[in-house]
Amino acid sequence: MKRKFQQLALILTCSAVAACSTSKEAQPVVYIKKSPVSNQWIADKEGELRESIKGSPFTLRSEKGKWIVTAPASESFNPDRPGLLMPQVLRPITQIAKTLQSNPDSAVLVLGHSDFAGNTRSNHELSADRAKAVASIFRLSGFKHGRMMHLGMGNSYSLGHGQNNRVEIIITHSTEMQGLMAEYHPVHMRQLASNR
């Protein structure tokens, strides 16, 4: 009983102190100006990335200040074990990871995608497994959690028949990673919620 009284007294005291210390004046809002990724940063990465994926089924494109490497699932993952990478794609993924590891200003978001065949839950799990498989190569190359994330997107971003089963490796400047997660993470969470 005495302990409960002490806890209540502590809560009331803290509340009173907090209430007295709040100012009635409006606090200024601070906006952080986001600096755009320089065209030079984008240009510097292109040659290295093209060299890394040379001879692989991967494609490379630039979009809004970031590079996107697309790995088609049909050529990148084992048809019998769809969450397992094929041996021939380990080299290009490792090359990309090693290239970016030596550039501390780079960050990576790996997105797994699936098509509409099957149920939503299994598609989401498959896309998450594929993203995790690619992300594991980056982790083995020394990428830390803050510089590399992965998400399974299920069939949220449809490109059309035959192109949905893919993994995208989005390469961006490290200052842009938070914005990238803000764009893709809510969709990922909706996919998880719809699977329950």
C-alpha positions in Angstrom: 0.0 0.0 0.0 2.8 2.4 0.9 4.6 1.6 -2.4 1.4 2.4 -4.4 1.1 5.7 -2.5 4.7 6.6 -3.3 4.2 5.8 -7.0 1.0 8.0 -7.1 2.8 10.8 -5.3 5.7 10.6 -7.7 3.4 10.7 -10.7 1.4 13.7 -9.3 4.7 15.6 -8.5 6.0 15.0 -12.0 2.8 16.1 -13.6 2.7 19.3 -11.5 6.3 20.1 -12.4 5.6 19.4 -16.1 2.5 21.6 -16.0 4.3 24.5 -14.4 7.3 24.3 -16.7 5.3 24.5 -19.9 5.5 27.8 -21.6 2.3 29.3 -23.1 4.4 30.8 -26.0 4.3 29.0 -29.3 7.5 27.2 -30.0 9.1 27.8 -33.4 9.0 25.0 -35.9 12.4 24.1 -37.4 12.4 22.9 -41.0 15.5 21.1 -42.1 16.2 22.0 -45.7 16.9 18.8 -47.6 19.8 19.2 -49.9 19.4 17.4 -53.2 21.7 14.7 -54.1 24.3 16.1 -56.5 24.4 15.1 -60.1 28.1 14.3 -59.6 27.3 11.7 -56.9 24.9 10.0 -59.3 27.3 10.1 -62.2 30.2 8.8 -60.1 28.2 5.6 -59.2 27.1 4.8 -62.8 30.3 3.4 -64.1 31.0 1.3 -61.1 27.4 -0.1 -61.0 27.4 -0.9 -64.7 30.7 -2.8 -64.3 29.3 -4.7 -61.3 26.3 -6.0 -63.2 28.0 -6.6 -66.5 27.1 -10.1 -67.9 24.2 -10.6 -65.4 20.5 -10.5 -66.0 20.3 -7.3 -63.9 19.3 -3.9 -65.3 20.3 -0.5 -64.1 18.3 2.7 -64.2 18.5 6.1 -62.6 15.4 7.6 -61.0 15.0 10.8 -58.9 18.6 10.9 -57.6 19.0 7.2 -57.0 20.1 4.1 -58.9 17.9 1.1 -59.1 19.3 -2.3 -60.0 16.5 -4.8 -60.9 17.0 -8.5 -60.6 14.3 -10.5 -62.3 13.3 -13.4 -60.1 13.0 -15.9 -62.9 16.8 -15.6 -63.6 18.0 -14.8 -60.1 16.2 -17.3 -57.8 16.0 -21.1 -57.8 12.7 -22.2 -59.3 12.4 -25.1 -56.8 13.3 -22.9 -53.8 12.1 -19.4 -54.8 13.8 -17.7 -51.8 17.3 -19.0 -52.7 19.6 -17.0 -55.0 21.1 -18.8 -58.1 24.9 -19.1 -58.0 25.3 -17.0 -61.1 23.9 -13.8 -59.5 26.0 -14.0 -56.4 29.0 -12.4 -58.1 27.1 -9.2 -59.4 25.4 -8.7 -56.0 28.7 -9.1 -54.2 30.4 -6.7 -56.6 27.7 -4.1 -56.0 28.0 -4.5 -52.3 31.8 -4.3 -52.3 31.7 -1.2 -54.6 29.2 0.6 -52.3 30.9 -0.6 -49.1 33.9 1.5 -50.0 31.6 4.5 -50.5 30.4 5.5 -47.0 28.0 8.1 -48.5 25.9 5.3 -50.1 22.9 3.5 -48.6 20.9 0.6 -50.0 17.2 -0.4 -49.7 16.4 -3.9 -51.1 12.8 -4.4 -52.1 11.3 -7.8 -52.9 8.3 -7.9 -55.2 5.9 -10.7 -56.2 3.1 -11.1 -58.6 -0.6 -11.7 -58.1 -0.5 -15.5 -58.4 -1.4 -17.3 -55.2 -2.6 -15.7 -52.0 -1.5 -12.3 -50.6 0.2 -13.8 -47.5 2.4 -16.2 -49.4 3.3 -13.5 -52.0 4.4 -11.2 -49.2 6.4 -13.9 -47.5 8.1 -14.8 -50.8 8.9 -11.1 -51.6 10.3 -10.7 -48.0 12.4 -13.9 -48.4 13.9 -12.7 -51.7 14.7 -9.3 -50.3 16.3 -10.9 -47.3 18.4 -13.2 -49.5 19.9 -10.2 -51.4 20.3 -8.2 -48.3 22.3 -11.0 -46.7 25.0 -10.6 -49.4 25.3 -6.9 -48.5 25.5 -7.8 -44.8 28.2 -10.3 -45.4 30.1 -7.5 -47.3 30.0 -5.4 -44.2 27.0 -3.2 -44.6 25.5 -2.1 -41.3 21.8 -1.8 -40.5 21.7 2.0 -40.9 23.1 1.9 -44.4 21.1 -1.1 -45.7 17.5 -2.1 -45.1 15.2 -4.7 -46.8 11.5 -4.9 -47.2 9.1 -7.4 -48.8 6.5 -5.5 -50.8 4.3 -8.4 -52.0 2.4 -7.3 -55.1 2.1 -3.6 -54.1 4.1 -2.2 -57.0 2.9 -4.0 -60.1 4.8 -3.5 -63.3 2.7 -5.8 -65.5 2.6 -9.5 -66.2 6.0 -11.2 -66.0 7.8 -8.2 -64.5 6.4 -8.3 -61.0 8.6 -11.1 -59.6 11.8 -9.1 -59.0 14.1 -7.7 -56.4 15.1 -4.0 -56.7 18.3 -2.8 -55.1 17.8 0.9 -54.6 21.1 2.8 -54.2 20.9 6.3 -52.8 23.0 8.8 -50.9 23.0 8.1 -47.2 21.2 11.3 -46.4 18.2 10.1 -48.5 17.7 6.8 -46.7 15.2 8.1 -44.2 13.0 9.6 -47.0 13.2 6.4 -49.0 12.0 4.4 -45.9 9.2 6.9 -45.4 8.1 6.2 -49.0 8.2 2.4 -48.9 7.7 1.4 -45.2 4.0 2.3 -45.0 3.2 0.1 -48.0 5.2 -2.7 -46.4 3.2 -2.3 -43.1 -0.1 -2.3 -45.0 0.9 -5.6 -46.7 1.7 -7.1 -43.3 -1.6 -5.9 -41.8 -3.6 -7.3 -44.7 -2.0 -10.7 -44.3 -3.2 -11.2 -40.7 
